[in-house]
Amino acid sequence: MQVPTGFGLAETHGILAQDVIRNQYSSEGRGWCSLFASSQVELPFDGRFKAVEDQLIVWHRDGPVHIEGEGGAKPFRRIVPAGGVHLIPGGSEFSIRLTGILSTMHVYVRRKTLLEVAAEIAAGDPDAIEILPGVMDKDGMLLALMKPVEMVLESDIDQGGLCADYLALSLAAHLIEYYSTARLKSRGDLSRRGPVSGTVNQAIAFMHANLDRSIGLDDIARAVERSASHLARTFKTDIGVPPHRYLMRLRVEKAQELLADTNLPIAEVAAECGFTHQEHLTHQFRRFCHTTPAAFRRSRRN
């Protein structure tokens, strides 16, 4: 199977490649395919940036700060408070002048992901849908989606990117519903689907067969010949949890078996179950089992 290319810094506008960026966490090199994310402190700058095809969301983590520039063919001049959000649609050139030091998170959502979600939830041609540019003081729902991206990015708990893929779908759905020109399908339209249990069973079988390697939502979707957005929605409907959480549960269950039945070192158990390192296994084991791998092994041996 072809390994998907990660979403890298070179595909972004170039803001984050400037020498005004400090204390940066980045998803560069972590295999994320649907999202690129970076958190940092930005020093004042003034620049103009060429268009890229993917959607950019800039979250102002502190403030207030004065920004001005031009985007979507319209000039803007704003004092943006902490929690403010700047939306820069794919395909748009823009200029911006930042006048103060600012802590931000930049999240890019693949256009491909936006189109997949639009095909599921919006009427008409997905290609005709536009995300509208703008600067807003706050959007609680959007920030509730950005904060998990920040947690995954800065804690390094999910290098495989499956969680990031799922968050990309949620962000895309929010942007389409609240910040686009789309007309959403009715609930009746959304519910008229063919049988999905076979697809979900195939997805679960693929997860079982690949527990020892890093796989993302796109990998699973290709294996069952469905779009990532379709698979995520049907999986949640059928199983009750998103694919990334189900996969993590399978990894923890396999780790329980190896800890109980073998003498493999815990670091090797982590690798056998697809965790990036022993600390990643310990973090998820605590989350699901409320104990550590070492304590679990001791309880089974006593």
Contacts in CASP RR format, 6 or more apart in sequence:
PFRMAT RR
TARGET T0000
AUTHOR 0000-0000-0000
METHOD contacts of the structure
MODEL  1
MQVPTGFGLAETHGILAQDVIRNQYSSEGRGWCSLFASSQVELPFDGRFK
AVEDQLIVWHRDGPVHIEGEGGAKPFRRIVPAGGVHLIPGGSEFSIRLTG
ILSTMHVYVRRKTLLEVAAEIAAGDPDAIEILPGVMDKDGMLLALMKPVE
MVLESDIDQGGLCADYLALSLAAHLIEYYSTARLKSRGDLSRRGPVSGTV
NQAIAFMHANLDRSIGLDDIARAVERSASHLARTFKTDIGVPPHRYLMRL
RVEKAQELLADTNLPIAEVAAECGFTHQEHLTHQFRRFCHTTPAAFRRSR
RN
1 219 0 8 1.000
1 222 0 8 1.000
1 223 0 8 1.000
4 31 0 8 1.000
4 33 0 8 1.000
4 216 0 8 1.000
4 218 0 8 1.000
4 219 0 8 1.000
5 33 0 8 1.000
6 29 0 8 1.000
6 31 0 8 1.000
6 32 0 8 1.000
6 33 0 8 1.000
7 27 0 8 1.000
7 31 0 8 1.000
7 32 0 8 1.000
7 33 0 8 1.000
7 34 0 8 1.000
7 35 0 8 1.000
7 36 0 8 1.000
7 54 0 8 1.000
7 108 0 8 1.000
7 110 0 8 1.000
8 27 0 8 1.000
8 28 0 8 1.000
8 29 0 8 1.000
8 36 0 8 1.000
9 16 0 8 1.000
9 17 0 8 1.000
9 26 0 8 1.000
9 28 0 8 1.000
9 36 0 8 1.000
9 38 0 8 1.000
11 36 0 8 1.000
11 52 0 8 1.000
11 54 0 8 1.000
11 108 0 8 1.000
12 36 0 8 1.000
12 52 0 8 1.000
12 54 0 8 1.000
12 56 0 8 1.000
12 106 0 8 1.000
12 108 0 8 1.000
13 49 0 8 1.000
13 50 0 8 1.000
13 52 0 8 1.000
13 56 0 8 1.000
13 88 0 8 1.000
13 94 0 8 1.000
14 49 0 8 1.000
15 42 0 8 1.000
15 49 0 8 1.000
15 96 0 8 1.000
15 106 0 8 1.000
16 24 0 8 1.000
16 26 0 8 1.000
16 38 0 8 1.000
16 40 0 8 1.000
16 106 0 8 1.000
18 45 0 8 1.000
20 42 0 8 1.000
20 43 0 8 1.000
20 44 0 8 1.000
20 45 0 8 1.000
21 40 0 8 1.000
21 41 0 8 1.000
21 42 0 8 1.000
21 43 0 8 1.000
22 40 0 8 1.000
22 41 0 8 1.000
22 42 0 8 1.000
22 43 0 8 1.000
23 40 0 8 1.000
23 41 0 8 1.000
24 38 0 8 1.000
24 39 0 8 1.000
24 40 0 8 1.000
25 38 0 8 1.000
25 39 0 8 1.000
25 40 0 8 1.000
25 153 0 8 1.000
25 154 0 8 1.000
26 37 0 8 1.000
26 38 0 8 1.000
26 153 0 8 1.000
27 35 0 8 1.000
27 36 0 8 1.000
27 37 0 8 1.000
27 38 0 8 1.000
27 153 0 8 1.000
27 164 0 8 1.000
28 36 0 8 1.000
28 38 0 8 1.000
30 159 0 8 1.000
30 160 0 8 1.000
30 161 0 8 1.000
31 159 0 8 1.000
31 160 0 8 1.000
31 161 0 8 1.000
31 214 0 8 1.000
32 160 0 8 1.000
32 161 0 8 1.000
32 164 0 8 1.000
32 165 0 8 1.000
33 110 0 8 1.000
33 161 0 8 1.000
33 165 0 8 1.000
33 216 0 8 1.000
33 218 0 8 1.000
34 109 0 8 1.000
34 110 0 8 1.000
34 112 0 8 1.000
34 113 0 8 1.000
34 164 0 8 1.000
34 165 0 8 1.000
34 168 0 8 1.000
34 169 0 8 1.000
34 217 0 8 1.000
34 218 0 8 1.000
34 228 0 8 1.000
35 107 0 8 1.000
35 108 0 8 1.000
35 109 0 8 1.000
35 110 0 8 1.000
35 149 0 8 1.000
35 164 0 8 1.000
35 165 0 8 1.000
35 167 0 8 1.000
35 168 0 8 1.000
35 171 0 8 1.000
36 54 0 8 1.000
36 106 0 8 1.000
36 107 0 8 1.000
36 108 0 8 1.000
37 105 0 8 1.000
37 106 0 8 1.000
37 107 0 8 1.000
37 108 0 8 1.000
37 149 0 8 1.000
37 150 0 8 1.000
37 153 0 8 1.000
37 164 0 8 1.000
38 105 0 8 1.000
38 106 0 8 1.000
38 153 0 8 1.000
39 61 0 8 1.000
39 103 0 8 1.000
39 104 0 8 1.000
39 105 0 8 1.000
39 106 0 8 1.000
39 150 0 8 1.000
39 153 0 8 1.000
39 154 0 8 1.000
40 103 0 8 1.000
40 104 0 8 1.000
40 105 0 8 1.000
40 106 0 8 1.000
41 101 0 8 1.000
41 102 0 8 1.000
41 103 0 8 1.000
41 104 0 8 1.000
42 98 0 8 1.000
42 101 0 8 1.000
42 102 0 8 1.000
42 103 0 8 1.000
42 104 0 8 1.000
43 100 0 8 1.000
43 101 0 8 1.000
44 98 0 8 1.000
44 99 0 8 1.000
44 100 0 8 1.000
44 101 0 8 1.000
45 97 0 8 1.000
45 98 0 8 1.000
46 95 0 8 1.000
46 96 0 8 1.000
46 97 0 8 1.000
46 98 0 8 1.000
47 95 0 8 1.000
47 96 0 8 1.000
47 97 0 8 1.000
48 93 0 8 1.000
48 94 0 8 1.000
48 95 0 8 1.000
49 93 0 8 1.000
49 94 0 8 1.000
49 95 0 8 1.000
49 96 0 8 1.000
50 93 0 8 1.000
51 90 0 8 1.000
51 91 0 8 1.000
51 92 0 8 1.000
51 93 0 8 1.000
52 90 0 8 1.000
52 91 0 8 1.000
52 108 0 8 1.000
53 90 0 8 1.000
53 91 0 8 1.000
53 111 0 8 1.000
54 90 0 8 1.000
54 108 0 8 1.000
54 109 0 8 1.000
54 110 0 8 1.000
54 111 0 8 1.000
55 87 0 8 1.000
55 88 0 8 1.000
55 89 0 8 1.000
55 90 0 8 1.000
55 108 0 8 1.000
55 109 0 8 1.000
55 111 0 8 1.000
55 114 0 8 1.000
55 131 0 8 1.000
55 172 0 8 1.000
55 175 0 8 1.000
56 87 0 8 1.000
56 88 0 8 1.000
56 89 0 8 1.000
56 90 0 8 1.000
56 106 0 8 1.000
56 107 0 8 1.000
56 108 0 8 1.000
57 85 0 8 1.000
57 86 0 8 1.000
57 87 0 8 1.000
57 88 0 8 1.000
57 106 0 8 1.000
57 107 0 8 1.000
57 108 0 8 1.000
57 109 0 8 1.000
57 142 0 8 1.000
57 146 0 8 1.000
57 171 0 8 1.000
57 175 0 8 1.000
58 85 0 8 1.000
58 86 0 8 1.000
58 87 0 8 1.000
58 88 0 8 1.000
58 104 0 8 1.000
58 105 0 8 1.000
58 106 0 8 1.000
59 83 0 8 1.000
59 84 0 8 1.000
59 85 0 8 1.000
59 104 0 8 1.000
59 105 0 8 1.000
59 106 0 8 1.000
59 107 0 8 1.000
59 143 0 8 1.000
59 146 0 8 1.000
60 80 0 8 1.000
60 81 0 8 1.000
60 82 0 8 1.000
60 83 0 8 1.000
60 84 0 8 1.000
60 85 0 8 1.000
60 86 0 8 1.000
60 102 0 8 1.000
60 103 0 8 1.000
60 104 0 8 1.000
61 82 0 8 1.000
61 83 0 8 1.000
61 103 0 8 1.000
61 104 0 8 1.000
61 105 0 8 1.000
62 82 0 8 1.000
62 102 0 8 1.000
62 103 0 8 1.000
63 80 0 8 1.000
63 81 0 8 1.000
63 82 0 8 1.000
63 83 0 8 1.000
63 102 0 8 1.000
64 79 0 8 1.000
64 80 0 8 1.000
64 81 0 8 1.000
64 82 0 8 1.000
65 79 0 8 1.000
65 80 0 8 1.000
65 98 0 8 1.000
65 99 0 8 1.000
65 100 0 8 1.000
65 101 0 8 1.000
65 102 0 8 1.000
66 77 0 8 1.000
66 78 0 8 1.000
66 79 0 8 1.000
66 80 0 8 1.000
66 99 0 8 1.000
66 100 0 8 1.000
67 76 0 8 1.000
67 77 0 8 1.000
67 78 0 8 1.000
67 80 0 8 1.000
67 86 0 8 1.000
67 96 0 8 1.000
67 97 0 8 1.000
67 98 0 8 1.000
67 99 0 8 1.000
67 135 0 8 1.000
68 75 0 8 1.000
68 76 0 8 1.000
68 77 0 8 1.000
68 78 0 8 1.000
68 96 0 8 1.000
68 97 0 8 1.000
68 99 0 8 1.000
69 75 0 8 1.000
69 76 0 8 1.000
69 77 0 8 1.000
69 94 0 8 1.000
69 95 0 8 1.000
69 96 0 8 1.000
69 97 0 8 1.000
70 76 0 8 1.000
70 94 0 8 1.000
70 95 0 8 1.000
71 88 0 8 1.000
71 92 0 8 1.000
71 93 0 8 1.000
71 94 0 8 1.000
71 95 0 8 1.000
71 133 0 8 1.000
72 89 0 8 1.000
72 92 0 8 1.000
72 94 0 8 1.000
72 133 0 8 1.000
74 133 0 8 1.000
76 134 0 8 1.000
76 135 0 8 1.000
78 135 0 8 1.000
80 86 0 8 1.000
80 135 0 8 1.000
80 137 0 8 1.000
81 137 0 8 1.000
81 138 0 8 1.000
83 137 0 8 1.000
83 138 0 8 1.000
83 143 0 8 1.000
84 135 0 8 1.000
84 136 0 8 1.000
84 137 0 8 1.000
84 138 0 8 1.000
84 139 0 8 1.000
85 135 0 8 1.000
85 136 0 8 1.000
85 138 0 8 1.000
85 139 0 8 1.000
85 142 0 8 1.000
85 143 0 8 1.000
86 134 0 8 1.000
86 135 0 8 1.000
87 131 0 8 1.000
87 132 0 8 1.000
87 133 0 8 1.000
87 134 0 8 1.000
87 135 0 8 1.000
87 136 0 8 1.000
87 175 0 8 1.000
87 179 0 8 1.000
88 94 0 8 1.000
88 133 0 8 1.000
89 130 0 8 1.000
89 131 0 8 1.000
89 132 0 8 1.000
89 133 0 8 1.000
90 111 0 8 1.000
90 131 0 8 1.000
92 133 0 8 1.000
94 133 0 8 1.000
105 146 0 8 1.000
105 149 0 8 1.000
105 150 0 8 1.000
105 153 0 8 1.000
107 146 0 8 1.000
107 149 0 8 1.000
107 171 0 8 1.000
109 168 0 8 1.000
109 171 0 8 1.000
109 172 0 8 1.000
109 175 0 8 1.000
110 168 0 8 1.000
113 168 0 8 1.000
113 169 0 8 1.000
113 172 0 8 1.000
113 228 0 8 1.000
113 229 0 8 1.000
114 126 0 8 1.000
114 129 0 8 1.000
114 131 0 8 1.000
114 172 0 8 1.000
114 175 0 8 1.000
114 176 0 8 1.000
115 126 0 8 1.000
115 127 0 8 1.000
116 169 0 8 1.000
116 172 0 8 1.000
116 227 0 8 1.000
116 228 0 8 1.000
116 229 0 8 1.000
116 230 0 8 1.000
117 169 0 8 1.000
117 172 0 8 1.000
117 173 0 8 1.000
117 176 0 8 1.000
117 229 0 8 1.000
118 126 0 8 1.000
118 129 0 8 1.000
118 172 0 8 1.000
118 176 0 8 1.000
118 180 0 8 1.000
118 182 0 8 1.000
119 126 0 8 1.000
119 227 0 8 1.000
119 229 0 8 1.000
120 190 0 8 1.000
120 227 0 8 1.000
120 229 0 8 1.000
120 230 0 8 1.000
120 233 0 8 1.000
121 173 0 8 1.000
121 176 0 8 1.000
121 177 0 8 1.000
121 182 0 8 1.000
121 184 0 8 1.000
121 185 0 8 1.000
121 190 0 8 1.000
122 129 0 8 1.000
122 176 0 8 1.000
122 180 0 8 1.000
122 182 0 8 1.000
122 183 0 8 1.000
122 184 0 8 1.000
122 185 0 8 1.000
123 182 0 8 1.000
123 183 0 8 1.000
123 184 0 8 1.000
123 185 0 8 1.000
123 189 0 8 1.000
124 183 0 8 1.000
128 181 0 8 1.000
129 176 0 8 1.000
129 180 0 8 1.000
129 181 0 8 1.000
129 182 0 8 1.000
130 180 0 8 1.000
130 181 0 8 1.000
131 175 0 8 1.000
131 176 0 8 1.000
131 179 0 8 1.000
131 180 0 8 1.000
132 179 0 8 1.000
132 180 0 8 1.000
132 181 0 8 1.000
139 178 0 8 1.000
141 174 0 8 1.000
141 178 0 8 1.000
142 171 0 8 1.000
142 174 0 8 1.000
142 178 0 8 1.000
145 167 0 8 1.000
145 170 0 8 1.000
145 171 0 8 1.000
145 174 0 8 1.000
146 171 0 8 1.000
148 163 0 8 1.000
148 167 0 8 1.000
149 164 0 8 1.000
149 167 0 8 1.000
149 171 0 8 1.000
151 157 0 8 1.000
152 158 0 8 1.000
152 161 0 8 1.000
152 163 0 8 1.000
152 164 0 8 1.000
152 167 0 8 1.000
156 276 0 8 1.000
156 280 0 8 1.000
157 280 0 8 1.000
157 283 0 8 1.000
157 284 0 8 1.000
158 164 0 8 1.000
158 244 0 8 1.000
158 276 0 8 1.000
159 214 0 8 1.000
159 276 0 8 1.000
160 214 0 8 1.000
160 215 0 8 1.000
160 216 0 8 1.000
160 276 0 8 1.000
161 214 0 8 1.000
161 216 0 8 1.000
161 217 0 8 1.000
161 244 0 8 1.000
162 215 0 8 1.000
162 216 0 8 1.000
162 217 0 8 1.000
162 243 0 8 1.000
162 244 0 8 1.000
162 247 0 8 1.000
163 244 0 8 1.000
165 216 0 8 1.000
165 217 0 8 1.000
165 218 0 8 1.000
165 228 0 8 1.000
165 232 0 8 1.000
165 244 0 8 1.000
166 217 0 8 1.000
166 232 0 8 1.000
166 242 0 8 1.000
166 243 0 8 1.000
166 244 0 8 1.000
169 217 0 8 1.000
169 228 0 8 1.000
169 229 0 8 1.000
169 232 0 8 1.000
172 229 0 8 1.000
176 182 0 8 1.000
176 184 0 8 1.000
177 184 0 8 1.000
193 234 0 8 1.000
196 234 0 8 1.000
196 237 0 8 1.000
196 238 0 8 1.000
197 238 0 8 1.000
199 224 0 8 1.000
199 226 0 8 1.000
199 231 0 8 1.000
199 234 0 8 1.000
200 234 0 8 1.000
200 235 0 8 1.000
200 238 0 8 1.000
200 239 0 8 1.000
202 223 0 8 1.000
202 224 0 8 1.000
203 220 0 8 1.000
203 223 0 8 1.000
203 224 0 8 1.000
203 231 0 8 1.000
203 235 0 8 1.000
203 243 0 8 1.000
204 246 0 8 1.000
206 215 0 8 1.000
206 219 0 8 1.000
206 220 0 8 1.000
206 223 0 8 1.000
206 224 0 8 1.000
207 215 0 8 1.000
207 220 0 8 1.000
207 243 0 8 1.000
207 246 0 8 1.000
207 247 0 8 1.000
207 250 0 8 1.000
208 250 0 8 1.000
210 219 0 8 1.000
211 250 0 8 1.000
211 251 0 8 1.000
211 254 0 8 1.000
211 273 0 8 1.000
211 274 0 8 1.000
212 271 0 8 1.000
212 272 0 8 1.000
212 273 0 8 1.000
212 274 0 8 1.000
213 274 0 8 1.000
214 274 0 8 1.000
214 276 0 8 1.000
215 247 0 8 1.000
217 228 0 8 1.000
217 231 0 8 1.000
217 232 0 8 1.000
217 243 0 8 1.000
217 244 0 8 1.000
218 228 0 8 1.000
220 231 0 8 1.000
220 243 0 8 1.000
221 227 0 8 1.000
221 228 0 8 1.000
221 230 0 8 1.000
221 231 0 8 1.000
224 231 0 8 1.000
226 234 0 8 1.000
231 243 0 8 1.000
232 242 0 8 1.000
232 243 0 8 1.000
235 242 0 8 1.000
235 243 0 8 1.000
235 246 0 8 1.000
236 242 0 8 1.000
239 246 0 8 1.000
241 249 0 8 1.000
248 284 0 8 1.000
248 288 0 8 1.000
249 288 0 8 1.000
251 273 0 8 1.000
251 274 0 8 1.000
251 275 0 8 1.000
251 284 0 8 1.000
252 273 0 8 1.000
252 284 0 8 1.000
252 285 0 8 1.000
252 288 0 8 1.000
252 289 0 8 1.000
254 272 0 8 1.000
254 273 0 8 1.000
255 269 0 8 1.000
255 270 0 8 1.000
255 272 0 8 1.000
255 273 0 8 1.000
255 275 0 8 1.000
255 281 0 8 1.000
255 285 0 8 1.000
255 293 0 8 1.000
256 289 0 8 1.000
256 296 0 8 1.000
258 264 0 8 1.000
258 269 0 8 1.000
258 272 0 8 1.000
258 273 0 8 1.000
259 266 0 8 1.000
259 269 0 8 1.000
259 293 0 8 1.000
259 296 0 8 1.000
259 297 0 8 1.000
259 300 0 8 1.000
260 296 0 8 1.000
260 297 0 8 1.000
260 300 0 8 1.000
262 269 0 8 1.000
264 272 0 8 1.000
266 278 0 8 1.000
266 281 0 8 1.000
266 293 0 8 1.000
266 294 0 8 1.000
266 297 0 8 1.000
267 277 0 8 1.000
267 278 0 8 1.000
269 281 0 8 1.000
269 293 0 8 1.000
270 276 0 8 1.000
270 277 0 8 1.000
270 278 0 8 1.000
270 280 0 8 1.000
270 281 0 8 1.000
273 281 0 8 1.000
275 281 0 8 1.000
275 284 0 8 1.000
281 293 0 8 1.000
282 292 0 8 1.000
282 293 0 8 1.000
285 291 0 8 1.000
285 292 0 8 1.000
285 293 0 8 1.000
285 296 0 8 1.000
286 292 0 8 1.000
289 296 0 8 1.000
291 299 0 8 1.000
END
